Amino acid sequence: MLCHPLTLTPVRRRARAFTLIELLVVMGIILLMVGIALVSVNSMLRSSRMSRAVGLMLAAVDESRTMGMTVRSTTQVDVTRIDQEGSTNRLSVTQPYFDDGFESYTPYGPNDPTPVNNPAVQNWVSGDSGKIYVENDGTRCMLVRSGFWYFNVTGKVESQGDFETNISARVKFLPVDAAKVAAQRWLQVVGAAKYSGAIVTGGYGVTLKILPMPGALGRNAASSIFLAAAGTPMPGNYQALTGSTRIPPLQPNLVVDNSTGFAPGYTPMTSLVQGVWYRVSLLIKKITDVDPKVGARVILSAKVWADGQMEPSDWTVGPLQDTGSADTAQNGPGAFICGGGDIHVDDVKYDVRPIRYFPQGIRIDAMAAKPLVPDPINASDWDIASPDSPVNFPLSFRPDGTCGQRYLLRFTDTTTGDRRWVSIDQNTGRARAEHTIDKAIAK
């Protein structure tokens, strides 16, 4: 202890403290370090989000391609945009869980006794006294009699949540003699069906209709294909999804074969005639928008093509949206019904697709070459594909592992604008990710 030299009074040393400037400097350094750390963490999170989205797509492409070669059938990878900004998207891959070619069933017709322990009755229910007829003429296909519902019950668990389902089959209008020619003949392939007993009371379907030509047996005056929504419990009484206020956007039924002319801007793919096998594929998506004001909607699309031809890349009719009954849409089984004559049904595939969500904030766009660009080798040759473009979603993979088209996908982080590109080769069906479009389109 020190003392004053005159008074010998102890003198206490004043404690040393930080000045205001020193405190401000230290706080500034701390804030700077926190800022650098936040930027680094933010960058890592964004990079991780983009990597997870691209990785999810690459895995889905590989899964779909492998499954197509395994089950010897066309498979798909689909991306559905949930909100208008495109920052919320969901992914689905074809995963058929029911595949029935009726090969294992005991053949019998309407005049034959029902076989004991008939497995067809375990998988199918009909309004025709519960009978399921499997042709005994060597074709091994199911006979659907006019006016009765026939539906698969292996997927009868119904749900109110969002879902994606696809039902596909081969169908054929059976020829009828002159005495039984009806004013019109039609068949419906129905998915997401809700049923009571042996009657379908709800669901969505694609209808194929032909108008026989009077006085010309086996020839048709016109034919059409349209999407429909179940309106009442009466079999076949379906409300067509047309350009009404109930179904935005406005779009008429697409006429496939009409003697008075085709729908504007539409080229007919094939005429619908009796005695010819056609393949039908119906895709149904129920989506609950992230914005509660928008609510639920159902998107329907369908393809119809002649058996033996390659599956077309674009939809025959649709996509159309239904908002009127979407809240009550249920993920039930698939069903068939016809009128004006019997039909044959074969190779039924029922596919309930698991839904996977991409990370929030990643927008995914399918790209298409600009018109009049035969060899798009430059970045400027590409633009966002239109909704009806054959290179837009869903992406199709053939049984041999190849693609229906060459696909180019753009992934965009809606927060930072960061982009990645995924290119899928048409000849091999394999996908690769790149940081620039120039590398993605390089052959």
N, C-alpha and C positions, 0 to 999 in steps of 0.2 A: 504494500500500500504506500502511495506517495503522500507527503505532507507539504503544506504551504511553507516556504522558508521563513516567514515572519511570524505567522500565527501558529505554526505547527498543526494547523487544521487538516485533517485527512482530505485528500482530493480524490473523488471517484472518477475513473475513466468512463467517458460517455460511450455507450454501446454503439457499434457500427451497424447501420441499416442500409437496405437497398434504396436507391433513388428511384423516382418515378420513371425516369428514362430507362434505367436498367430493367425495371419490371415490364415496361412496354416492349423492350427488345426481346426479352425472354418469351413473353406472350405471343409476340409476332412469330418467333421461331417455332413455337409449339403449334400455332395455327397453320403455319406453312407446312409443317410435317404432316399434320392431320389432313390438310388439303391434298398433299401429294399421295398420301395413303388412300384417301377416298377415291381420287381419280384412278389410281392403280386398281383398286378393288372393283370400281365401277367398270373399268375396261375389261377386267377379267370376267366379271359377270356377264357383260354383253357378249364377249367372245365365247363364253361357255354356252350362252343362250343360242347363239348362231350355230355353234358346233353341234349342240344337241338337236336342233331342227334339221340340219343337213344330214347328220348321222341317222336320224329317224327315217328320213326319206331314202337314204341309201339302203338301209336295212329292209325297208318295205319293198323296194324294187327287187332286191335279191330274194326276199321271201316269196313275192308274187311270181317271179320268174321260175323259181325252183318248184313251187306248187303247181304251176301250169304244166311243167314237164312231167311231174309226178302223177297228176290226175288226168293227164292228156286232155286238157280242156283250157279254153281261154280264161285268163285271170286278169284282174284289174287292180290298180292302185288309184284311189280317189282322194281328192282333197276338197273339202267343203268349207267355204268361207262363211263364218257365223255372223260377223258384223260388216257394215258397209265400208269401214276403213280398211278391212282386210287384216287387222292386227290379231284376230282370233280365228284360227283355222283348226280343222280336225281331219285326221287321216284314217282311212279304212282300207283294208286289203281283203280281197276275195278269200273266203274260207268256207267252202261248202260243207255242211254237216249232214245233208240228206241228199243222196244220189240214188235214184230209182230207175232202172231200166226194165223192171218187171221180168227179168230173166229167171229169178228164183221162184216165181209163183207158178202154181199149177194152172195151166190154161183151161178156161171154161167160158162158155158163152151164155146168153140169156136162156137158152133151152137146155142147158146142162145143169145137173145138181151141184150145189155149192160144195167144194171139197172140204173134208174134215180138217180142222186146224189150218184153215187157209191163211197164210201169212199176210196176204193182201189186205184182209179185213183188219189186221192189227195195225197197219200203217195208214189205211185210208178209210174214210167214212163217206157214204153217199146217201142222198135223199131217195134213192131207188130201193126202198126197203132194206137199206144197209148193204146192198150187194155191190161187189166190185168185180167187173168182168175183165178177164185177161184173155185176149184173142187166142184161139186154138188153131189158127191157120198158119202158124209158123212165124208170125210177125212178133209175137210176145209183146204186145202193147196194150194199154188200157182202153177199153171202149167206154166213152162217155155218151150216155143216152140223152137225147134232147129233153130239156126241161128239168134236169136234175143236177144238183150240186154234187161235186166230187172233190173232197179236199183231204190233204195230208194232215195227219194228227200227230206226227212225231214232233212237231214244233208248236204244239198247241198252247204252250205257256204264253200268256199275253202280258204285256207290260205297258205302262203309261209313259215311261221315260223316252228319251231320245233313242233312235235306232236307225240302222240302215239294213235293208234286206233286199235280196235279189232272187227272183224266181225265173228259171228258164226251162224250156221244154221244146220238144218237137210236137207239132200239131198238124192234123190233116182233116179237111172236110171230106167226109165219106160221100161218094156219089149216091144220088137217089134216083129212083125211076120217075118217069114222067107224071105218074099219078100222084106222087108225093112232093112234087116241086113246090116249095113255099114261096111267098112273096119276097122273103129275104131270109138269108142264113147268116148266123153270127156265132162267134165263140168268144169267150172272155177268159183271160188268164189273170187271176187275182192274187194279190199278195197282201200281207199285213191284215189278214182277214179276221174279223170277229164273228163268231158264230154261236148259234143257239140250236142245240139238237143237230139236225142235218141241214140247217138253213144258215147261210151266211147273211149276217145283218149289218156288216160294215167292212170297210176295206177299200183298196184301190186296185184298179185293173186296166188292162189294155184290151180293147175290143177289135176284133177283125170281122168285118161285115162284107158280104157279097150279095148282089142283087142278080138272081138268075135271069137270063134272057128268055122271054116268053117264046115258046115254039122252037127253041134251040137247046135241046137237052145237053147239059155239060158246059154250056157257054154262059158267061156272065155279062150283064149290061154295065155293071159298075162294081167297084169295091172300094173300101175305105178302112182306115185304121185310126183309132182315136183313144185317148186316155179317158178314164172314167172314175168317178167316186161313188161308193155305195150310198144310196139315199134312203131306201126302205128295205124291209126284210124280204120283199118279193124277189124271187130268183130272176136275175138278169135285168132288174129294174135299176139301172145305173144312170146317174146324171153325168152327161158328157162334160168334160172340162173344156169349155170354149171361152170365147172372148167376152165373158160377163164380168160384172163388177166384183164377183166373188173370187175370180181367178186372175190376179195380176201376174205378169204383164198380159195385155190382150193378145191372144193368138188363136186363130181358128183351128179346127180339126184339119189335119193334113190328109188330103185325098191321095191315095196311092194309085188307083186306076179308075178313071171316070170317063165315060164316053163323051161327056160335055166339056171336058177340059180339065187341066190340073190346077192345083192351087198355085197362086202367083209365086214365081220364083222357086218352085219346087220341081225337081226332076223325079219322075216315078222310078222306083227301084225294081219293082216286079209287080205283075198282076196277081191278084189273089184268085185262084181257081180251085175247083173241087178236085180231089184225088191227088194232090201234090203236097208233099211234106214241107212245112215251113218251120223255121226256128224262131222262137219268140223269147226275148229277154226283157224283163220288167224290173226297174230299179226304183226303190221307194226310200226316201230319206225324211225322217222327222227331225226338225231342228228347233230348239228353243233358243231364241236370240238372247245375247247377253244383255240387251236393252229390254227391260220388262215391258216397256210400252209397245214393243214390236210383237211380242208374244211368240207363239209357236206357228210353224208352217211346215207343209209337206211338199217336197219336190219330187215330181214323177218324170221318168224318162223311159222310153221303150224302143227296142229294135226288132224289126221283123225282116228276115231274109230267107231265101230259098235254101233248103237243105242241100248240102254239097258245095255251096258257094262259101267264099271266105267271109267271115263276119265283118260287116261294115264298121268303120271307125266312128262314124257320126250316128246320132240318134235318128230313127225314123220319125218319131213324134216326141215333142218335148225338148228341153225340160219345161214343165209347167208347174206353177205353184198353187197350192190350195191352202187358204187361210181360214176358210169357213168352218171346217170340221177337224182342223189339225189338232186342237186341244184334246180331242177324244180318240185320236188315232192310236191303234194298238198294234203291237208287234206279234200278230198271230200267224197262222200257217198259210200256205198257198192253196188255191182252189181253182177248179175248172167248171165251166158251165157252157152250154150251147143251146141254140134254138133253130128250128127249121130243118133239123136233121142231125144225125149222130156225127161224132168226131172220134178220131184216134189221138191218144196222147202217149208220148214215149220220152225217155231220157230226161226225166224231171230232176232238176237240181234246185235245191232250196238252200240259200246262203244267207246266214245272219252274220253280219260283219262286226267284229269288235272295233270299237271307236277309240282312237288315240288322239290326244290333243297335242298340237305343237306348242312350244313355249310362247307365252303371251308377248306380243310386240313384233313377231316375225311375219311379214307379208310374203306370200308365195304366188308368183305369177308364171303361167305357162307362156312361152314365147313362140312366135310364128314368124316365118320369113315374110317380108313385105311382098305385096303383089308385084308380078313382073320381074321378080328376082330369081332366075333359074338356079343360080349357085350362090347361096348366101354365105360368103366367106368373110365378110366384114361385119363389125359390130353394128354399123349403121344400117345393115340389111335386115335387122330384126326389130320386132315391135311386140307389144303385149297381144296375145292371141284373143280373138273375139270369143264370146261364150259358146258359139256354135262351131268353132273351128275344130277340125279333126285332131289337131295337136293339143287341144285343151283337155282338161281332166274329164273323165277318168283315163288313165294311161293303160293301154291294153297290151297283154303279153300272150303270145300264141303258144300252142302246145310244144313247138320245137324250140322255144326259148327266145325267139325273135320278137320284135315289137311291131305294132301296127303302124307306127310312124317313128321318125326321129324326133326325140323330145328334148327341149331345152327349157330348164326351169330357173327362174331368178328368185333368190331369197333376199329380202330387204329388211334390215332392222329399222322399224318406223321411228325410233328415237334418234339414232345416230346417222342413218343413211348408209351404213355399212352393207356391202352386198357380197353374196356368194352365188356361184352358178353350178348347176348340176346338169350334165349332159348324159343322155341315154342313147346308146347306139342302136340303130334299127336292126342291124344284122346279127348282133350278139345279145341284145337285151341288157347289157351291162351298163352300170351307171358309174360316173366319176365326178368328183367335186373339184372346182377350180375357183381361184380368187378373182379372175378376170374373164370377161366374155370372150376375149380373143383366144385364150387357152381352151375355153369350153367348146368353141366351135371349130377348133383346129382338128383336122382329120388325121 
